[in-house]
Amino acid sequence: MLRITLLIWCIVSLTGVYAQVQQMERNEIVQRHSDEDFTIIPLKEDGLALFRKKFKFNDRNRIWELILLDSTATTRKTLELEVDNQGNLAGYEHSNGFVHFLFIKNEMRGDMEIISVNLSSFEQQRLKVATDLKINLTHFNKCGENFIFGGDVGEEPGVFIYTPSNKNFKIIPGFFKKRTELVDVRVNENQTFNTILISRENRDKNQIVFQTFDPFGKQLIEDVISIENHALQTGISSNLKRDDLMILGTWGNTGARQSSGFYAVPVNPFSEQEIKFTYLGQMQHYLDHMKPKRAEKIKARTEKAVETNGDADFSNYIVPHSILEHDKGFILLAETYIPSKENYSPRYYSPYSYAYSPYGNMYGPYYPGSGMYNTNDARYYGDNMNNTQEIRTVQSEVILFDATGSVVADYSIDMNDLRMPTLNQVTDFHLTNDNLYFLYKKEAELIIKKINLKDGEVSESTQKVKMNNPGDYVRSDSKDGRIRHWFGNNFYMYGYQTVKYEDGKVKDIFYVNRVKID
């Protein structure tokens, strides 16, 4: 009886630890050999949009397929969009009951088309946007009734507004500066938008230029922040879910391609504000994936560097992905990766950051939350595929900042050098009831790490990717499957599989599973 009681207690305890993460509905779409991959666009409570090019034509137009799913991953509607055969998908955006697709027709000039689909009536609206400027677009947003574009003209950054009501394409003044990079364009909750420039005109003294505009480009806020001794690489702004604004990002030694730590600075144009730098070696859990002796040496060297205000001798390739705003402050999600040796070359060096260079970089520009389409996404079936551009993701980390920008805590999850074909977000996280959940997908498994922020207790679990039927068998799973936050406590997990079904049939499929955290 004692053994049975203990067994029941263990089962109940494990259920209490792991039952919070559940895989709910699953949607499968058969993939034929000629089918293109889907671009997956989260529409919050409006569902998901699956978008792909078809091998189908109508005169000079190419047919694109749009499959709309509801908030339970069930198919609502399938539409066909006709696009000029020379049009290339460049960006997408979800706003106020519409999903917008940006196509670029002519790379030598700014011949663009925006196709907007009403998510209730499924009607299509089309806008032609023309400019004589050759813009290398990096950001695409919708603010109010207007569309916001960010990008580089030559080697200088610019921000542009298109107003559909009068078909006006306007350049916002003050952006075209040498040795300056546009690292963020982000729409706020109150339908204004922020821009962040990092100026490197003075090699020894970087500047952050933060600005907020109304939907028509009228400047509301400008805050210029000077930085000495450190070189800023990336920057993301919060978007006024709280009443205050914060800029978070990575920094490194001058001229370095790798990051030495994280920084935070509140936006306050009316007074001088302190920018707070944190070295990687100062963080509590960043070095957890290393052997203890090596971690201790790095911490000791970091302590000396901090005391002497010297350069950090430990750095990594890091890309920040997103900011979560909550009642106590801000949480930054970032990932550490190792670039492909085959793609690494000194000729890519520039005074700009390794992942955000306007002169081009080895993986293509990746600006978190930019709304720009990542043309490098691809799928690979089976284990025998040799992709020379694989990127090894070492770990994912979340850093908790208070309202002043001070680091309160940090947590990480070891990815065991997970190999992916593109530089893109691998993990995601959720905060609920003082529990922090890391989630990521590795082939046919969902991996979960739960951390209690009050007592630091850590628990880990693994789930097989849920199938429609118990007898369905996964013969191969793509390397590029992912999981992303969707809305509320819901995530969507997707990928490509070759499945042998209970009836003996074998099919290549694309799937979406809804994952819920209770």
KOLGUNU-318897 format. One record per residue (C-alpha): chain; residue in three letters; x, y, z; residue number from 1. Coordinates in steps of 0.02 Angstrom, whole numbers, plus 32768, in hexadecimal, padded with zeros to 4 digits. Example, Ala and Ser with C-alpha at 12.3 -4.5 7.8 and 13.67 -1.06 7.14 Angstrom:
BEGIN
<A, ALA, <8267, 7F1F, 8186>, 1> <A, SER, <82AC, 7FCB, 8165>, 2> 
This chain:
BEGIN
<A, MET, <8000, 8000, 8000>, 1> <A, LEU, <8090, 8075, 8027>, 2> <A, ARG, <80DD, 8057, 7F7B>, 3> <A, ILE, <8036, 8073, 7F25>, 4> <A, THR, <801B, 8114, 7F88>, 5> <A, LEU, <80C9, 8153, 7F5A>, 6> <A, LEU, <80AB, 8127, 7EA3>, 7> <A, ILE, <8006, 8185, 7EA1>, 8> <A, TRP, <8059, 821A, 7EF7>, 9> <A, CYS, <80E4, 821D, 7E73>, 10> <A, ILE, <8067, 8216, 7DE4>, 11> <A, VAL, <8000, 82A4, 7E2F>, 12> <A, SER, <809F, 830A, 7E4E>, 13> <A, LEU, <80DD, 82F3, 7D9C>, 14> <A, THR, <8032, 831F, 7D58>, 15> <A, GLY, <8035, 83BE, 7DC0>, 16> <A, VAL, <80E0, 83EC, 7D7A>, 17> <A, TYR, <80C6, 83C4, 7CC2>, 18> <A, ALA, <800B, 83C8, 7C9F>, 19> <A, GLN, <800B, 8486, 7C8A>, 20> <A, VAL, <804D, 8479, 7BD8>, 21> <A, GLN, <7FD2, 8422, 7B66>, 22> <A, GLN, <7FCC, 8405, 7AAB>, 23> <A, MET, <7F1C, 8426, 7A71>, 24> <A, GLU, <7EDD, 8426, 79BD>, 25> <A, ARG, <7F47, 83F4, 7925>, 26> <A, ASN, <7F2F, 8427, 7870>, 27> <A, GLU, <7F84, 83CA, 77E1>, 28> <A, ILE, <7F98, 8401, 772C>, 29> <A, VAL, <7FDE, 838A, 76AA>, 30> <A, GLN, <807F, 83C7, 7659>, 31> <A, ARG, <80A4, 8393, 75A7>, 32> <A, HIS, <8152, 8395, 755D>, 33> <A, SER, <8130, 8436, 74FA>, 34> <A, ASP, <80E1, 8494, 758C>, 35> <A, GLU, <813B, 8529, 75D6>, 36> <A, ASP, <8153, 853A, 7691>, 37> <A, PHE, <80D8, 859E, 76F8>, 38> <A, THR, <80F8, 8646, 7748>, 39> <A, ILE, <809F, 863F, 77F1>, 40> <A, ILE, <8057, 86E4, 7831>, 41> <A, PRO, <800B, 86EC, 78E0>, 42> <A, LEU, <7F6A, 8751, 78E5>, 43> <A, LYS, <7F50, 8749, 79A3>, 44> <A, GLU, <7E9A, 871F, 79C9>, 45> <A, ASP, <7E74, 872C, 790E>, 46> <A, GLY, <7ED2, 8689, 78F3>, 47> <A, LEU, <7F62, 8660, 787F>, 48> <A, ALA, <7F85, 8689, 77C9>, 49> <A, LEU, <7FE1, 8607, 775F>, 50> <A, PHE, <8023, 8655, 76BE>, 51> <A, ARG, <8080, 8607, 762D>, 52> <A, LYS, <80A1, 8618, 7573>, 53> <A, LYS, <804C, 8598, 7502>, 54> <A, PHE, <8089, 854E, 745E>, 55> <A, LYS, <7FF2, 859A, 740A>, 56> <A, PHE, <7FDE, 8630, 7397>, 57> <A, ASN, <7F57, 86A0, 734F>, 58> <A, ASP, <7F9D, 86FD, 72B9>, 59> <A, ARG, <8031, 8761, 7302>, 60> <A, ASN, <7FFD, 8749, 73B5>, 61> <A, ARG, <803A, 86C7, 7431>, 62> <A, ILE, <7FBB, 8677, 74A7>, 63> <A, TRP, <7FDF, 867C, 7561>, 64> <A, GLU, <7F7C, 8613, 75DC>, 65> <A, LEU, <7F40, 865B, 7682>, 66> <A, ILE, <7EFB, 85E0, 7703>, 67> <A, LEU, <7EAC, 8632, 779B>, 68> <A, LEU, <7EA0, 85CF, 783D>, 69> <A, ASP, <7E39, 8600, 78D5>, 70> <A, SER, <7E78, 8609, 7988>, 71> <A, THR, <7E6B, 854B, 799A>, 72> <A, ALA, <7ED6, 852C, 78FE>, 73> <A, THR, <7E3B, 84F6, 789B>, 74> <A, THR, <7E31, 852B, 77E5>, 75> <A, ARG, <7DB6, 85BC, 77CB>, 76> <A, LYS, <7DD2, 85EF, 7717>, 77> <A, THR, <7E46, 85D1, 7683>, 78> <A, LEU, <7E61, 8661, 760A>, 79> <A, GLU, <7EC5, 867D, 756B>, 80> <A, LEU, <7F20, 8722, 754E>, 81> <A, GLU, <7F5E, 8754, 74A2>, 82> <A, VAL, <8008, 87AA, 74A6>, 83> <A, ASP, <8071, 87ED, 7416>, 84> <A, ASN, <80E8, 8761, 73E6>, 85> <A, GLN, <817C, 87D5, 7407>, 86> <A, GLY, <813F, 8800, 74B6>, 87> <A, ASN, <81A2, 87BC, 7548>, 88> <A, LEU, <815C, 87AE, 75F8>, 89> <A, ALA, <81BD, 882A, 7664>, 90> <A, GLY, <8157, 883F, 7703>, 91> <A, TYR, <80B4, 8824, 775F>, 92> <A, GLU, <8051, 8874, 77EC>, 93> <A, HIS, <7FB5, 8853, 7854>, 94> <A, SER, <7F4E, 88E7, 788C>, 95> <A, ASN, <7E98, 890C, 78BC>, 96> <A, GLY, <7E46, 8875, 786C>, 97> <A, PHE, <7EB2, 8874, 77CF>, 98> <A, VAL, <7F4C, 8816, 7796>, 99> <A, HIS, <7FBB, 887A, 771F>, 100> <A, PHE, <803A, 8833, 76A2>, 101> <A, LEU, <80C4, 889F, 7658>, 102> <A, PHE, <8107, 8871, 75AB>, 103> <A, ILE, <8198, 88C3, 7551>, 104> <A, LYS, <8195, 88BC, 7493>, 105> <A, ASN, <822D, 891F, 745D>, 106> <A, GLU, <82CC, 891B, 74C5>, 107> <A, MET, <8317, 89AF, 7466>, 108> <A, ARG, <8285, 8A1F, 7498>, 109> <A, GLY, <8207, 8A1D, 7523>, 110> <A, ASP, <8178, 89C9, 74C5>, 111> <A, MET, <8114, 8979, 7551>, 112> <A, GLU, <8067, 8931, 7568>, 113> <A, ILE, <800A, 8915, 760C>, 114> <A, ILE, <7F7F, 8894, 760A>, 115> <A, SER, <7F0D, 889F, 76A4>, 116> <A, VAL, <7E92, 8814, 76CF>, 117> <A, ASN, <7DFE, 8834, 7742>, 118> <A, LEU, <7DFC, 87A5, 77C1>, 119> <A, SER, <7D3E, 87AF, 77D5>, 120> <A, SER, <7CFC, 87CB, 7724>, 121> <A, PHE, <7D97, 8784, 76CB>, 122> <A, GLU, <7D92, 8815, 7650>, 123> <A, GLN, <7E36, 884F, 7602>, 124> <A, GLN, <7E75, 8901, 75F5>, 125> <A, ARG, <7F0B, 8930, 7589>, 126> <A, LEU, <7F7F, 89C7, 7594>, 127> <A, LYS, <8007, 89F6, 7519>, 128> <A, VAL, <8099, 8A4E, 756D>, 129> <A, ALA, <8118, 8AA1, 74FB>, 130> <A, THR, <81B8, 8B00, 7520>, 131> <A, ASP, <8253, 8B29, 74BC>, 132> <A, LEU, <82C0, 8AF8, 7551>, 133> <A, LYS, <8318, 8A51, 7553>, 134> <A, ILE, <82F7, 8A1A, 7607>, 135> <A, ASN, <8340, 8980, 7658>, 136> <A, LEU, <82AC, 8962, 76CC>, 137> <A, THR, <82C9, 8924, 777D>, 138> <A, HIS, <8224, 8951, 77D4>, 139> <A, PHE, <816C, 894F, 77A5>, 140> <A, ASN, <80E1, 8985, 781D>, 141> <A, LYS, <802F, 89C7, 7821>, 142> <A, CYS, <800E, 8A5B, 7893>, 143> <A, GLY, <7F5D, 8A9F, 7895>, 144> <A, GLU, <7F25, 8AA6, 77E0>, 145> <A, ASN, <7FD6, 8ABD, 779C>, 146> <A, PHE, <8063, 8A47, 776E>, 147> <A, ILE, <8112, 8A62, 77B3>, 148> <A, PHE, <81AD, 8A2B, 7755>, 149> <A, GLY, <825F, 8A27, 7796>, 150> <A, GLY, <82FC, 8A02, 7733>, 151> <A, ASP, <839C, 8A3E, 76E5>, 152> <A, VAL, <83B4, 8AAD, 764E>, 153> <A, GLY, <8467, 8A8C, 761C>, 154> <A, GLU, <84C3, 8A88, 76C2>, 155> <A, GLU, <844E, 8AFC, 7720>, 156> <A, PRO, <83B1, 8ACB, 7781>, 157> <A, GLY, <8306, 8B16, 7765>, 158> <A, VAL, <8253, 8B08, 77A3>, 159> <A, PHE, <81BF, 8B22, 772D>, 160> <A, ILE, <8102, 8B31, 773D>, 161> <A, TYR, <807F, 8B02, 76BB>, 162> <A, THR, <7FD1, 8B4E, 76D5>, 163> <A, PRO, <7F4E, 8AEB, 7673>, 164> <A, SER, <7ECA, 8B75, 767B>, 165> <A, ASN, <7F2F, 8BEC, 760E>, 166> <A, LYS, <7FAD, 8B6F, 75C5>, 167> <A, ASN, <803C, 8BD4, 760E>, 168> <A, PHE, <80E8, 8B85, 762B>, 169> <A, LYS, <8147, 8BF5, 76A4>, 170> <A, ILE, <81F9, 8BF6, 76E4>, 171> <A, ILE, <8209, 8C1E, 779D>, 172> <A, PRO, <8297, 8C9E, 77AD>, 173> <A, GLY, <8330, 8C89, 781B>, 174> <A, PHE, <8360, 8BD4, 77F8>, 175> <A, PHE, <83DD, 8BD8, 7769>, 176> <A, LYS, <8481, 8BD7, 77C7>, 177> <A, LYS, <852A, 8B85, 77A7>, 178> <A, ARG, <8566, 8AF6, 7816>, 179> <A, THR, <84BA, 8AE7, 7863>, 180> <A, GLU, <844A, 8A4E, 786C>, 181> <A, LEU, <838E, 8A3F, 7880>, 182> <A, VAL, <837A, 89AC, 78F8>, 183> <A, ASP, <82C2, 89B8, 792B>, 184> <A, VAL, <821B, 89F7, 78ED>, 185> <A, ARG, <818E, 89C4, 7964>, 186> <A, VAL, <80D6, 89F4, 7972>, 187> <A, ASN, <8097, 8A20, 7A20>, 188> <A, GLU, <7FF4, 89EE, 7A72>, 189> <A, ASN, <7FB2, 8AA1, 7A5B>, 190> <A, GLN, <7FD1, 8A9E, 799E>, 191> <A, THR, <806F, 8B06, 799F>, 192> <A, PHE, <8114, 8AB9, 7969>, 193> <A, ASN, <81C8, 8AB8, 79A6>, 194> <A, THR, <826B, 8AB9, 7945>, 195> <A, ILE, <831A, 8A94, 7986>, 196> <A, LEU, <83B9, 8ACD, 792E>, 197> <A, ILE, <8467, 8A9C, 7967>, 198> <A, SER, <84E4, 8B1F, 792F>, 199> <A, ARG, <859B, 8AEF, 791E>, 200> <A, GLU, <85D9, 8B92, 78D1>, 201> <A, ASN, <864D, 8BA3, 7967>, 202> <A, ARG, <86A7, 8AFC, 7979>, 203> <A, ASP, <86C8, 8B15, 7A33>, 204> <A, LYS, <861D, 8B5C, 7A5D>, 205> <A, ASN, <8580, 8B07, 7A1A>, 206> <A, GLN, <84D6, 8B57, 7A25>, 207> <A, ILE, <8426, 8B11, 7A32>, 208> <A, VAL, <83A7, 8B81, 79DC>, 209> <A, PHE, <82F9, 8B50, 7A16>, 210> <A, GLN, <8260, 8BA2, 79C7>, 211> <A, THR, <81A4, 8B8D, 79D4>, 212> <A, PHE, <812E, 8BC6, 7949>, 213> <A, ASP, <8074, 8BD1, 792D>, 214> <A, PRO, <802A, 8B6B, 789B>, 215> <A, PHE, <804C, 8BFB, 7821>, 216> <A, GLY, <8103, 8C11, 7850>, 217> <A, LYS, <80F6, 8CA3, 78C8>, 218> <A, GLN, <8181, 8C94, 794A>, 219> <A, LEU, <8141, 8C86, 79FD>, 220> <A, ILE, <81DD, 8C53, 7A5D>, 221> <A, GLU, <8299, 8C56, 7A3C>, 222> <A, ASP, <831B, 8C15, 7AB5>, 223> <A, VAL, <83D4, 8C14, 7A89>, 224> <A, ILE, <843E, 8BA7, 7AFB>, 225> <A, SER, <84FD, 8BA7, 7AF3>, 226> <A, ILE, <8561, 8B09, 7B19>, 227> <A, GLU, <861B, 8B02, 7B3F>, 228> <A, ASN, <8692, 8A6D, 7B4F>, 229> <A, HIS, <8615, 89F0, 7B05>, 230> <A, ALA, <85D6, 89D5, 7A53>, 231> <A, LEU, <851C, 89B6, 7A41>, 232> <A, GLN, <84E7, 892F, 79C7>, 233> <A, THR, <842A, 8916, 79D3>, 234> <A, GLY, <8393, 896D, 7A1F>, 235> <A, ILE, <82DB, 8947, 7A3B>, 236> <A, SER, <825D, 89BD, 7A8A>, 237> <A, SER, <81C7, 8990, 7AF4>, 238> <A, ASN, <811F, 89C9, 7AAE>, 239> <A, LEU, <80C1, 8A1D, 7B3B>, 240> <A, LYS, <8062, 898C, 7B85>, 241> <A, ARG, <80AA, 89DC, 7C21>, 242> <A, ASP, <80AC, 8A99, 7C38>, 243> <A, ASP, <8169, 8AA3, 7C24>, 244> <A, LEU, <81DC, 8A7B, 7B92>, 245> <A, MET, <827A, 8A12, 7B99>, 246> <A, ILE, <8303, 89EB, 7B1A>, 247> <A, LEU, <8358, 8941, 7B2B>, 248> <A, GLY, <83E2, 88F5, 7AC1>, 249> <A, THR, <8493, 88B2, 7AB4>, 250> <A, TRP, <853E, 8906, 7AB9>, 251> <A, GLY, <85F0, 88D2, 7A94>, 252> <A, ASN, <86A1, 8910, 7A8F>, 253> <A, THR, <86C4, 8994, 7A09>, 254> <A, GLY, <86CE, 8942, 795E>, 255> <A, ALA, <869B, 8897, 79A0>, 256> <A, ARG, <861F, 8826, 7947>, 257> <A, GLN, <85EE, 87C9, 79E5>, 258> <A, SER, <858C, 8808, 7A7B>, 259> <A, SER, <85DA, 8822, 7B26>, 260> <A, GLY, <8536, 883D, 7B83>, 261> <A, PHE, <848D, 8891, 7B8D>, 262> <A, TYR, <845B, 8945, 7BAE>, 263> <A, ALA, <83BE, 89A0, 7BE4>, 264> <A, VAL, <8390, 8A58, 7BE5>, 265> <A, PRO, <82E9, 8AAD, 7C0D>, 266> <A, VAL, <82A9, 8B30, 7B93>, 267> <A, ASN, <82A1, 8BDB, 7BE6>, 268> <A, PRO, <82BE, 8C72, 7B75>, 269> <A, PHE, <82B2, 8CEC, 7C07>, 270> <A, SER, <8349, 8CB0, 7C6C>, 271> <A, GLU, <83ED, 8C52, 7C5D>, 272> <A, GLN, <83D3, 8B99, 7C74>, 273> <A, GLU, <844E, 8B11, 7CA2>, 274> <A, ILE, <846B, 8A86, 7C25>, 275> <A, LYS, <8489, 89E5, 7C85>, 276> <A, PHE, <8502, 8965, 7C3D>, 277> <A, THR, <8509, 88B0, 7C76>, 278> <A, TYR, <859B, 8840, 7C44>, 279> <A, LEU, <8574, 878D, 7C15>, 280> <A, GLY, <85E9, 8755, 7CA0>, 281> <A, GLN, <8581, 87B6, 7D20>, 282> <A, MET, <84E2, 8756, 7CFB>, 283> <A, GLN, <84A6, 86CF, 7D71>, 284> <A, HIS, <8479, 8646, 7CF5>, 285> <A, TYR, <84C4, 8678, 7C4D>, 286> <A, LEU, <855D, 8609, 7C69>, 287> <A, ASP, <84FA, 8572, 7CAA>, 288> <A, HIS, <8518, 850D, 7C0A>, 289> <A, MET, <85D5, 8516, 7C25>, 290> <A, LYS, <8645, 84AC, 7C92>, 291> <A, PRO, <864F, 84F7, 7D42>, 292> <A, LYS, <870B, 851D, 7D3B>, 293> <A, ARG, <86FD, 857C, 7C98>, 294> <A, ALA, <8666, 85DC, 7CD8>, 295> <A, GLU, <86C4, 8610, 7D75>, 296> <A, LYS, <8759, 864F, 7D10>, 297> <A, ILE, <86E6, 86B8, 7CA2>, 298> <A, LYS, <868F, 8701, 7D3B>, 299> <A, ALA, <8737, 872D, 7D8B>, 300> <A, ARG, <8778, 8783, 7CEC>, 301> <A, THR, <86D3, 87DF, 7CDA>, 302> <A, GLU, <86DF, 8820, 7D8C>, 303> <A, LYS, <878A, 886B, 7D65>, 304> <A, ALA, <8749, 88BA, 7CC4>, 305> <A, VAL, <86B8, 890B, 7D22>, 306> <A, GLU, <872D, 894F, 7DA8>, 307> <A, THR, <87A2, 899D, 7D28>, 308> <A, ASN, <8717, 89CD, 7CAD>, 309> <A, GLY, <8776, 8965, 7C2D>, 310> <A, ASP, <8742, 88FF, 7B98>, 311> <A, ALA, <86EC, 8858, 7BB0>, 312> <A, ASP, <8751, 87C3, 7B75>, 313> <A, PHE, <86BA, 874F, 7B6C>, 314> <A, SER, <8636, 8765, 7AE6>, 315> <A, ASN, <85BB, 8703, 7A7A>, 316> <A, TYR, <854D, 8715, 79E3>, 317> <A, ILE, <84A6, 874D, 7A2C>, 318> <A, VAL, <8404, 8787, 79DC>, 319> <A, PRO, <8376, 87D3, 7A44>, 320> <A, HIS, <82C7, 87A6, 7A0C>, 321> <A, SER, <823D, 87F5, 7A73>, 322> <A, ILE, <820B, 8859, 7B0E>, 323> <A, LEU, <8181, 8827, 7B85>, 324> <A, GLU, <813A, 88B4, 7BEF>, 325> <A, HIS, <80EB, 8887, 7C96>, 326> <A, ASP, <80BC, 88DC, 7D39>, 327> <A, LYS, <816B, 88D1, 7D85>, 328> <A, GLY, <81D4, 8901, 7CEE>, 329> <A, PHE, <8213, 88B6, 7C4B>, 330> <A, ILE, <824E, 880B, 7C10>, 331> <A, LEU, <82C4, 87F7, 7B7B>, 332> <A, LEU, <82CD, 8754, 7B18>, 333> <A, ALA, <8374, 8736, 7ABF>, 334> <A, GLU, <83D2, 86A3, 7A75>, 335> <A, THR, <848A, 8678, 7A68>, 336> <A, TYR, <84C1, 8625, 79C7>, 337> <A, ILE, <855A, 85ED, 7966>, 338> <A, PRO, <855C, 861E, 78AD>, 339> <A, SER, <8582, 85A4, 7823>, 340> <A, LYS, <863D, 8595, 77FF>, 341> <A, GLU, <8616, 8581, 7747>, 342> <A, ASN, <85C1, 862B, 7745>, 343> <A, TYR, <8637, 8689, 77B6>, 344> <A, SER, <86B2, 86FA, 775C>, 345> <A, PRO, <8717, 8792, 7793>, 346> <A, ARG, <86D8, 87F0, 76FA>, 347> <A, TYR, <8632, 8805, 7754>, 348> <A, TYR, <8681, 8870, 77DB>, 349> <A, SER, <863D, 891F, 77EF>, 350> <A, PRO, <8638, 899D, 787D>, 351> <A, TYR, <8580, 896E, 788E>, 352> <A, SER, <8543, 88D9, 78F2>, 353> <A, TYR, <8558, 882A, 78AD>, 354> <A, ALA, <849E, 8809, 7896>, 355> <A, TYR, <845D, 88B6, 786D>, 356> <A, SER, <84D2, 88FA, 77E9>, 357> <A, PRO, <8489, 8968, 775F>, 358> <A, TYR, <8516, 892C, 76F0>, 359> <A, GLY, <84D2, 887B, 76F3>, 360> <A, ASN, <84FF, 87E9, 7762>, 361> <A, MET, <8517, 8731, 7751>, 362> <A, TYR, <8465, 86FE, 777E>, 363> <A, GLY, <8401, 8793, 7742>, 364> <A, PRO, <83C2, 881D, 77B5>, 365> <A, TYR, <835C, 87DE, 7847>, 366> <A, TYR, <8302, 8866, 78A7>, 367> <A, PRO, <8290, 881E, 792E>, 368> <A, GLY, <81DA, 8850, 7917>, 369> <A, SER, <8201, 88AD, 7875>, 370> <A, GLY, <8175, 885F, 780F>, 371> <A, MET, <81F2, 8835, 7786>, 372> <A, TYR, <81EA, 878C, 7730>, 373> <A, ASN, <827F, 871A, 7752>, 374> <A, THR, <82AB, 86D5, 76A7>, 375> <A, ASN, <8328, 865A, 76F2>, 376> <A, ASP, <82A4, 85E9, 7741>, 377> <A, ALA, <82A8, 8539, 76FE>, 378> <A, ARG, <827B, 8489, 7731>, 379> <A, TYR, <82E3, 83EA, 7732>, 380> <A, TYR, <829C, 833A, 773E>, 381> <A, GLY, <82F9, 82AC, 7792>, 382> <A, ASP, <83A2, 82A5, 77E7>, 383> <A, ASN, <840D, 828F, 774C>, 384> <A, MET, <83FC, 8341, 770C>, 385> <A, ASN, <849F, 83A2, 7709>, 386> <A, ASN, <847C, 845A, 771D>, 387> <A, THR, <851E, 84BD, 7719>, 388> <A, GLN, <84C9, 8557, 7761>, 389> <A, GLU, <8490, 850A, 7806>, 390> <A, ILE, <8497, 857B, 789E>, 391> <A, ARG, <84B4, 8531, 7949>, 392> <A, THR, <8448, 857D, 79D1>, 393> <A, VAL, <84A5, 8568, 7A76>, 394> <A, GLN, <8427, 85A9, 7AF3>, 395> <A, SER, <8390, 8617, 7B0F>, 396> <A, GLU, <838B, 8696, 7B9B>, 397> <A, VAL, <830D, 870C, 7BEA>, 398> <A, ILE, <8348, 87A3, 7C4D>, 399> <A, LEU, <82D5, 87F9, 7CC9>, 400> <A, PHE, <82E9, 88B6, 7CDA>, 401> <A, ASP, <8294, 8928, 7D56>, 402> <A, ALA, <8249, 89D1, 7D27>, 403> <A, THR, <82F3, 8A27, 7D36>, 404> <A, GLY, <834C, 89AC, 7CC2>, 405> <A, SER, <83A9, 894B, 7D4A>, 406> <A, VAL, <83B8, 888E, 7D30>, 407> <A, VAL, <834F, 8836, 7DB4>, 408> <A, ALA, <836C, 8783, 7D7B>, 409> <A, ASP, <8398, 871A, 7CE4>, 410> <A, TYR, <836E, 8668, 7CAF>, 411> <A, SER, <83A9, 85FB, 7C20>, 412> <A, ILE, <8389, 8556, 7BCB>, 413> <A, ASP, <8413, 84F0, 7B7A>, 414> <A, MET, <83E9, 84C8, 7AC5>, 415> <A, ASN, <8475, 8448, 7AAE>, 416> <A, ASP, <84AF, 849A, 7A0D>, 417> <A, LEU, <8407, 8487, 79B7>, 418> <A, ARG, <8427, 8496, 78FC>, 419> <A, MET, <83AF, 84FD, 7892>, 420> <A, PRO, <83B9, 8536, 77DC>, 421> <A, THR, <8398, 85EF, 77FF>, 422> <A, LEU, <83C3, 8677, 787C>, 423> <A, ASN, <8317, 8687, 78C8>, 424> <A, GLN, <82C1, 8674, 796F>, 425> <A, VAL, <82C5, 85C1, 79B1>, 426> <A, THR, <8279, 85D0, 7A60>, 427> <A, ASP, <81EC, 8630, 7AAF>, 428> <A, PHE, <81B2, 864A, 7B61>, 429> <A, HIS, <811A, 866F, 7BCD>, 430> <A, LEU, <8108, 86BC, 7C79>, 431> <A, THR, <8073, 868B, 7CE4>, 432> <A, ASN, <8059, 868A, 7DA1>, 433> <A, ASP, <8113, 86A2, 7DC3>, 434> <A, ASN, <813D, 860C, 7D55>, 435> <A, LEU, <81AC, 8626, 7CBE>, 436> <A, TYR, <819D, 85A8, 7C31>, 437> <A, PHE, <8220, 858E, 7BA9>, 438> <A, LEU, <81DE, 852F, 7B12>, 439> <A, TYR, <8233, 84F2, 7A74>, 440> <A, LYS, <821D, 846A, 79F3>, 441> <A, LYS, <82A4, 83EF, 79C4>, 442> <A, GLU, <8270, 837F, 7934>, 443> <A, ALA, <81D8, 831B, 7971>, 444> <A, GLU, <81E2, 8355, 7A27>, 445> <A, LEU, <81A5, 83EB, 7A8A>, 446> <A, ILE, <8220, 8416, 7B14>, 447> <A, ILE, <81E5, 8478, 7BAD>, 448> <A, LYS, <8248, 84C6, 7C3C>, 449> <A, LYS, <81E4, 8510, 7CCC>, 450> <A, ILE, <8235, 8586, 7D4B>, 451> <A, ASN, <81DD, 85C3, 7DE7>, 452> <A, LEU, <8217, 8677, 7DFE>, 453> <A, LYS, <81F2, 8677, 7EB8>, 454> <A, ASP, <8256, 85E0, 7EF2>, 455> <A, GLY, <82C1, 85BE, 7E57>, 456> <A, GLU, <8280, 850B, 7E46>, 457> <A, VAL, <82A0, 84C7, 7D97>, 458> <A, SER, <8244, 8439, 7D41>, 459> <A, GLU, <825A, 83F8, 7C8F>, 460> <A, SER, <81ED, 838A, 7C22>, 461> <A, THR, <81E0, 834B, 7B70>, 462> <A, GLN, <8144, 8328, 7B0A>, 463> <A, LYS, <8136, 82D1, 7A64>, 464> <A, VAL, <80E5, 833E, 79E0>, 465> <A, LYS, <802E, 830F, 79EB>, 466> <A, MET, <7FE5, 82B4, 7954>, 467> <A, ASN, <7F2F, 82A9, 791D>, 468> <A, ASN, <7F29, 81EE, 793E>, 469> <A, PRO, <7F8C, 8182, 79BA>, 470> <A, GLY, <7FC1, 810D, 792F>, 471> <A, ASP, <800B, 8194, 78BF>, 472> <A, TYR, <80C8, 8185, 78B2>, 473> <A, VAL, <8145, 8210, 7887>, 474> <A, ARG, <81C5, 81CD, 780C>, 475> <A, SER, <8224, 8271, 77FF>, 476> <A, ASP, <8216, 8320, 7845>, 477> <A, SER, <825B, 83C2, 77FF>, 478> <A, LYS, <82E8, 841B, 785A>, 479> <A, ASP, <8294, 84C4, 7848>, 480> <A, GLY, <81F7, 84A6, 78AF>, 481> <A, ARG, <81D7, 852B, 7932>, 482> <A, ILE, <8166, 8561, 79C1>, 483> <A, ARG, <812C, 8615, 79D7>, 484> <A, HIS, <80BF, 8675, 7A4F>, 485> <A, TRP, <8013, 8691, 7A02>, 486> <A, PHE, <7F9E, 86EC, 7A79>, 487> <A, GLY, <7F7A, 86E6, 7B34>, 488> <A, ASN, <7FB9, 863F, 7B75>, 489> <A, ASN, <7FB6, 85ED, 7AC8>, 490> <A, PHE, <8047, 85C0, 7A56>, 491> <A, TYR, <804B, 8577, 79A7>, 492> <A, MET, <80C7, 84EE, 797B>, 493> <A, TYR, <80E5, 84C3, 78C5>, 494> <A, GLY, <8154, 8460, 7851>, 495> <A, TYR, <815D, 83E6, 77C0>, 496> <A, GLN, <8152, 832A, 77D7>, 497> <A, THR, <814A, 828A, 7774>, 498> <A, VAL, <80C2, 8226, 77CC>, 499> <A, LYS, <808E, 8170, 77BD>, 500> <A, TYR, <7FD8, 8167, 77EE>, 501> <A, GLU, <7F76, 80DD, 7844>, 502> <A, ASP, <7F2E, 80A7, 779B>, 503> <A, GLY, <7FDE, 808E, 7754>, 504> <A, LYS, <7FE1, 812A, 76E5>, 505> <A, VAL, <807C, 8199, 76E7>, 506> <A, LYS, <806F, 8255, 76CB>, 507> <A, ASP, <80DB, 82F0, 76D5>, 508> <A, ILE, <807C, 836F, 773C>, 509> <A, PHE, <8087, 841B, 778A>, 510> <A, TYR, <803B, 8422, 7838>, 511> <A, VAL, <800A, 84A2, 78BC>, 512> <A, ASN, <7FEA, 846E, 7970>, 513> <A, ARG, <7F9D, 84E4, 79EF>, 514> <A, VAL, <7FFB, 84DD, 7A95>, 515> <A, LYS, <7FA9, 8520, 7B33>, 516> <A, ILE, <7FF5, 854A, 7BDC>, 517> <A, ASP, <7F77, 8542, 7C6A>, 518> 
